[in-house]
Structures are given as structure tokens and as C-alpha cells.
Amino acid sequence: MSKRQQPLRGSAQELAKSVQNSPNKAKKSDNVTPKAMKETKVESMDEVSKIDELYKMIQTVLVKLETLDLINERILSVEQSVKSLTESIEFAHGEIRDLKEEMVKRKETERENYSRIKELEDSNRRLQDSVVDLKARSMRDNLLFHNIDEAEEEDCTEVIYSLLEEKLDMPEARSSIKIDRAHRVGRKRDGHRNPRAIVAKFNFFPDREKIRFNAKKLRGTKIGISEQFPEEIEKVRQTLYPEMRRAKAAKQRVRLVRDKLYINNVEFIPHNN
């Protein structure tokens, strides 16, 4: 806009200068009457007045043109600022878009990782269950004998045979029942502590069950007989014993099979499960 206004402003200024510097019109004739001179003077004054008005108008136009130039500069500055702001907003939108895409990818990665972790946990749980089951199967033919006094250089197999013959009324135990092996469980304790339990593995499962059911004949003694289970199952059984005692006190039918308690043929589920 400012470039188109420069010629107009220059022409107006030149016109104003020419008006100020131009001499009065030459006399048409030396023989002019006073009346004609007076009329000529009036006409000249009118022309000068018109030129002055025109000059003032031109000056006003020039001032307005200068104002328009300033406005145009401000508009250009605003346009530049808007352009810069637009570029910044577009850049910010691009950054936000990239962040959203990255978040989507991360969420997908997290879902995949969660799925993999869950699969690993399930696989590990199944593996642990399998190991516990194998350990329980390996202990299936075992019995634990508690509170039998320890002696130096003892033969645990002979100790068990003596117990069967003397306490459980099984006089032919040595000939009818085969014990694969028997030994004390854990490290040797101080003399002031309770004796270690003896674990005995029987060759024939019915023999083990016969001895277990005859354990009631040991009532009134300090000796006890129990099944052997892996530590994982034994921990669960420990939590079930209080409920089992309450059910027995209430004259209910109770069965504790491995790590499951049945009361009146219904499995008991602890509240924490």
C-alpha cells in the first residue's frame, strides 16, 4: 500500500510548492481601468483562496496517507505475529500428535507385557503345583512318628518295628511289613528340646494305611503318627486345623484330605480365599 501512495504524495507536494512560488498573472494590457484592475485583483484573490484550500486538502490527504502507512505497518506486524503464532500452534499440535501416538504404542506395549507376565505367572503357578504334586506323590507312602526318644547310634527302622509290635499290637511287623528306609527329620537338636520326628517310607501303601488307622491306640501317650506332606501343603493344613477342631466339637463329619477340608462332605473355603 505504501509504495502506491508515494507518487500521489509527491505530486501533491509539488503542486503546493508551485502554487506558493508562482507570480501573479501578467497584465494583459497596460491600459487597464481601475474597475478592471479591481475585478482582476478580486479574481486573483479567489484563485489564491482556492489554491490554499486545495493545498490544505492535499495536506490533509498526506496526513491521512501517513496514518494509513502506520496502520498498514501495524497490520503487517499483526499478520507476522499471527503467522508466527500459527506456526507455533501447528508445531505444538504436531508434538501433541506424536505424544498421543507414543502413548498409544506404550499402552499397547504395556498390554502385551501384562499378557506375557500373566502367562508367565500362570505357567509358574502350574509348574509349582506340578512340583508340589510330585513331592506329595513321593511322600505318599511315608508316615511321621513324633516324640520318640532319640538315642546315639540308633537304628530308626528297628525303632519303628519295636513301636509297631509293642504299642500297635502288630507282633509280626518285622516279617509282614517292609520299611524301605527310616530316619530322623532335620538337624540334631539339643537334649533339652523335643526329639526329632522319624520319617518312615513303607514299601506297600496298605501297610502304611493300616499303621495310620491303628495310631488311635497311642492315645494317652506322647507319641503321635501323621502323614507327611510338602511344606506348601502343610502350611495350608495348619490354617485349616482350627476350623477342623470346631467342626469336630460340633459333632460334624470332618475329613482333611491333603490341603482340603471337608465338613459334612462339603469343601470348606477359608474367607481369605
C-alpha positions as CSV (number, residue, x, y, z in Angstrom):
1,M,0.0,0.0,0.0
2,S,2.7,2.5,0.9
3,K,4.5,2.1,-2.4
4,R,1.4,3.1,-4.4
5,Q,0.9,6.2,-2.2
6,Q,4.4,7.7,-2.7
7,P,3.7,9.2,-6.3
8,L,0.4,10.8,-5.1
9,R,2.1,12.3,-2.1
10,G,4.9,13.7,-4.3
11,S,2.6,15.2,-6.8
12,A,0.6,17.0,-4.2
13,Q,3.7,18.4,-2.6
14,E,5.0,19.7,-5.9
15,L,1.6,21.3,-6.7
16,A,1.6,23.0,-3.4
17,K,5.1,24.4,-4.0
18,S,4.2,25.6,-7.5
19,V,1.2,27.4,-6.1
20,Q,3.3,29.2,-3.5
21,N,6.1,30.1,-5.9
22,S,4.0,31.2,-8.9
23,P,3.9,35.0,-9.6
24,N,0.7,36.9,-10.3
25,K,-0.6,36.7,-13.8
26,A,0.9,39.1,-16.3
27,K,-1.1,42.1,-17.2
28,K,-3.0,41.7,-20.4
29,S,-2.5,45.3,-21.2
30,D,-1.1,48.4,-19.7
31,N,-4.2,50.3,-20.5
32,V,-6.4,48.8,-17.7
33,T,-9.1,50.8,-15.9
34,P,-9.3,51.0,-12.1
35,K,-12.5,49.0,-12.2
36,A,-10.9,46.3,-14.3
37,M,-7.9,46.2,-12.0
38,K,-10.2,45.8,-9.0
39,E,-12.0,42.9,-10.7
40,T,-8.7,41.3,-11.7
41,K,-7.5,41.6,-8.1
42,V,-10.7,40.0,-6.7
43,E,-10.3,37.2,-9.2
44,S,-6.7,36.7,-8.2
45,M,-7.6,36.6,-4.5
46,D,-10.3,34.0,-5.3
47,E,-7.9,31.9,-7.1
48,V,-5.3,32.1,-4.3
49,S,-8.1,31.2,-1.8
50,K,-9.0,28.2,-3.9
51,I,-5.3,27.2,-4.2
52,D,-5.0,27.5,-0.4
53,E,-8.0,25.3,0.2
54,L,-6.6,22.8,-2.3
55,Y,-3.3,22.9,-0.5
56,K,-4.9,22.3,2.8
57,M,-6.9,19.4,1.3
58,I,-3.7,17.9,-0.1
59,Q,-2.0,18.3,3.3
60,T,-4.9,16.6,5.0
61,V,-4.7,13.8,2.4
62,L,-1.0,13.4,3.1
63,V,-1.6,13.2,6.8
64,K,-4.2,10.5,6.2
65,L,-1.9,8.7,3.9
66,E,0.8,8.7,6.6
67,T,-1.7,7.3,9.0
68,L,-2.7,4.6,6.6
69,D,1.0,3.8,6.2
70,L,1.3,3.3,10.0
71,I,-1.9,1.2,10.0
72,N,-0.5,-0.9,7.2
73,E,2.7,-1.4,9.1
74,R,0.8,-2.5,12.2
75,I,-1.4,-4.8,10.1
76,L,1.8,-6.3,8.6
77,S,3.2,-6.7,12.1
78,V,0.0,-8.4,13.3
79,E,-0.1,-10.6,10.3
80,Q,3.5,-11.7,11.0
81,S,2.7,-12.3,14.7
82,V,-0.4,-14.3,13.7
83,K,1.8,-16.3,11.2
84,S,4.4,-17.0,13.9
85,L,1.6,-18.0,16.4
86,T,0.0,-20.2,13.8
87,E,3.4,-21.9,13.1
88,S,3.9,-22.4,16.9
89,I,0.4,-23.9,17.3
90,E,1.0,-26.2,14.3
91,F,4.3,-27.3,15.9
92,A,2.5,-27.8,19.2
93,H,-0.2,-29.9,17.5
94,G,2.5,-32.0,15.9
95,E,4.2,-32.6,19.2
96,I,0.8,-33.5,20.8
97,R,0.1,-35.8,17.9
98,D,3.5,-37.5,18.3
99,L,2.9,-37.8,22.1
100,K,-0.5,-39.4,21.6
101,E,0.9,-41.9,19.1
102,E,3.7,-42.7,21.6
103,M,1.2,-43.2,24.4
104,V,-0.9,-45.5,22.2
105,K,2.3,-47.5,21.4
106,R,3.2,-47.6,25.1
107,K,-0.2,-48.7,26.1
108,E,-0.1,-51.5,23.6
109,T,3.4,-52.5,24.8
110,E,2.1,-52.5,28.4
111,R,-0.9,-54.7,27.4
112,E,1.5,-57.1,25.7
113,N,3.8,-57.1,28.7
114,Y,0.9,-57.6,31.1
115,S,-0.3,-60.5,29.0
116,R,3.2,-62.1,28.9
117,I,3.6,-61.6,32.7
118,K,0.2,-63.2,33.3
119,E,1.1,-66.1,31.1
120,L,4.5,-66.5,32.9
121,E,2.7,-66.3,36.3
122,D,0.2,-68.9,35.2
123,S,2.9,-71.1,33.9
124,N,4.9,-70.7,37.0
125,R,1.9,-71.5,39.2
126,R,1.2,-74.6,37.2
127,L,4.9,-75.6,37.4
128,Q,4.8,-75.0,41.2
129,D,1.6,-77.1,41.5
130,S,3.2,-79.8,39.5
131,V,6.3,-79.8,41.7
132,V,4.2,-79.9,44.9
133,D,2.1,-82.7,43.4
134,L,5.3,-84.7,42.6
135,K,6.6,-84.1,46.1
136,A,3.3,-85.2,47.6
137,R,3.3,-88.3,45.5
138,S,6.9,-89.1,46.6
139,M,5.7,-88.8,50.2
140,R,2.5,-90.9,49.7
141,D,4.0,-94.0,51.3
142,N,5.6,-92.0,54.2
143,L,4.5,-91.6,57.8
144,L,5.9,-89.3,60.5
145,F,6.4,-90.7,64.0
146,H,6.6,-87.9,66.6
147,N,8.0,-87.7,70.1
148,I,10.0,-90.9,70.1
149,D,13.1,-90.5,72.3
150,E,16.4,-90.3,70.4
151,A,19.4,-92.4,71.2
152,E,23.0,-92.3,69.9
153,E,23.7,-94.7,67.0
154,E,20.1,-95.7,66.8
155,D,18.6,-97.7,64.0
156,C,15.4,-95.9,63.1
157,T,13.9,-98.9,61.2
158,E,14.3,-101.0,64.3
159,V,12.8,-98.3,66.5
160,I,9.7,-98.2,64.2
161,Y,9.4,-102.0,64.3
162,S,9.5,-102.0,68.0
163,L,6.8,-99.4,68.2
164,L,4.6,-101.4,65.9
165,E,5.0,-104.6,67.9
166,E,4.8,-103.1,71.3
167,K,2.3,-100.2,71.0
168,L,0.2,-101.0,68.0
169,D,-0.3,-104.7,68.6
170,M,1.3,-105.8,65.4
171,P,3.6,-108.7,66.6
172,E,4.6,-109.9,63.1
173,A,5.5,-106.4,61.9
174,R,9.1,-107.3,61.0
175,S,8.0,-110.2,58.8
176,S,4.8,-108.7,57.3
177,I,5.6,-105.1,56.9
178,K,8.5,-103.8,54.8
179,I,10.1,-100.5,55.6
180,D,12.2,-99.1,52.7
181,R,14.0,-96.6,54.9
182,A,13.6,-94.6,58.1
183,H,15.5,-91.6,59.5
184,R,15.2,-88.6,61.7
185,V,14.0,-85.3,60.1
186,G,16.2,-82.2,60.3
187,R,19.4,-81.5,62.3
188,K,20.1,-83.0,65.6
189,R,18.7,-80.9,68.5
190,D,19.9,-80.1,72.0
191,G,19.0,-82.6,74.7
192,H,16.5,-80.2,76.3
193,R,14.4,-80.0,73.1
194,N,11.7,-82.4,71.8
195,P,13.1,-85.3,69.8
196,R,13.1,-85.0,66.0
197,A,10.4,-86.9,64.2
198,I,11.2,-90.1,62.3
199,V,10.0,-90.4,58.7
200,A,9.5,-94.0,57.5
201,K,8.8,-95.0,53.9
202,F,6.8,-98.2,53.6
203,N,7.0,-100.4,50.6
204,F,3.3,-101.2,50.5
205,F,0.7,-98.4,50.7
206,P,-1.9,-100.6,52.5
207,D,0.6,-101.3,55.2
208,R,1.0,-97.5,55.7
209,E,-2.7,-97.1,56.0
210,K,-3.1,-99.9,58.4
211,I,-0.5,-98.3,60.7
212,R,-2.1,-94.9,60.4
213,F,-5.5,-96.2,61.3
214,N,-4.0,-98.0,64.3
215,A,-2.5,-94.8,65.6
216,K,-5.5,-94.3,67.8
217,K,-4.0,-97.0,70.1
218,L,-1.3,-94.4,71.0
219,R,-3.9,-92.2,72.8
220,G,-2.7,-91.4,76.3
221,T,1.0,-91.5,75.2
222,K,3.2,-88.7,73.9
223,I,3.8,-90.5,70.6
224,G,1.9,-89.5,67.5
225,I,1.7,-90.6,63.9
226,S,0.8,-88.4,60.9
227,E,1.1,-88.3,57.2
228,Q,4.0,-86.5,55.6
229,F,3.2,-83.6,53.1
230,P,5.3,-81.0,51.3
231,E,5.8,-77.7,53.1
232,E,3.4,-75.9,50.8
233,I,0.6,-78.3,51.7
234,E,1.5,-78.4,55.4
235,K,1.2,-74.6,55.6
236,V,-2.4,-74.8,54.2
237,R,-3.3,-77.6,56.6
238,Q,-2.1,-75.5,59.6
239,T,-4.7,-72.9,58.7
240,L,-7.4,-75.5,58.4
241,Y,-6.8,-77.2,61.8
242,P,-8.8,-74.6,63.9
243,E,-11.9,-75.0,61.7
244,M,-11.5,-78.8,61.7
245,R,-11.4,-78.8,65.6
246,R,-14.5,-76.6,65.7
247,A,-16.4,-78.9,63.4
248,K,-15.4,-81.9,65.4
249,A,-16.5,-80.2,68.6
250,A,-19.9,-79.6,66.9
251,K,-20.2,-83.4,66.1
252,Q,-19.9,-82.8,62.4
253,R,-18.3,-85.2,59.9
254,V,-14.8,-84.0,59.1
255,R,-12.2,-85.1,56.6
256,L,-8.9,-83.4,55.9
257,V,-7.5,-84.7,52.5
258,R,-4.1,-83.2,51.7
259,D,-4.8,-79.4,51.7
260,K,-8.6,-79.6,51.5
261,L,-11.0,-79.7,54.5
262,Y,-14.5,-81.4,54.0
263,I,-17.2,-80.8,56.6
264,N,-20.3,-82.9,56.1
265,N,-18.9,-83.8,52.6
266,V,-18.8,-80.1,51.6
267,E,-15.4,-78.5,51.0
268,F,-14.6,-75.7,53.4
269,I,-13.3,-72.5,51.7
270,P,-11.4,-70.1,54.0
271,H,-12.6,-66.5,53.9
272,N,-9.2,-65.2,52.8
273,N,-9.5,-67.2,49.6
